[in-house]
Amino acid sequence: MYGTIIYLKLNNGTLEYRDSEGHQGNTITTHAKHNGKIIWKLDQCSGIAEITGIKIEGDINILNGKPRKVDFNQWEARAAEESEGEVSYTVEVEKCKYVKDEGVEIQGLKDSRPPLLRIP
């Protein structure tokens, strides 16, 4: 396996997540290994044109730096070698032009918790 992958797609105007561990939904908890690569990537037929940003909330020391853009459809970060803990994150996206003009909720729903990244 090439690191931990978190796939993104739009489902009825809200972001839905699916990870390489088999978790799926509007909010998930993904586990990454020490010093492992963490990849946020667009799912097939995602309805998203581009990932425009990833904001980390919590102790950033569990990562070796902030997530960085690799391409329009992929961002990456690396887990720290020894630090442990969890952070929540917010993904900002630009929807595809063919997607209906319904309001796209960019996560942060008041009644639900944001997705989490836990190490180890």
Beta strands, then each sheet from edge to edge (+ up, - down):
strand 1: 4-11
strand 2: 14-19
strand 3: 24-25
strand 4: 29-31
strand 5: 37-42
strand 6: 48-57
strand 7: 68-71
strand 8: 74-78
strand 9: 85-95
strand 10: 116-119
sheet 1: 3+ 2- 1+ 5+ 8- 7+
sheet 2: 4+ 10+ 9- 6+
end
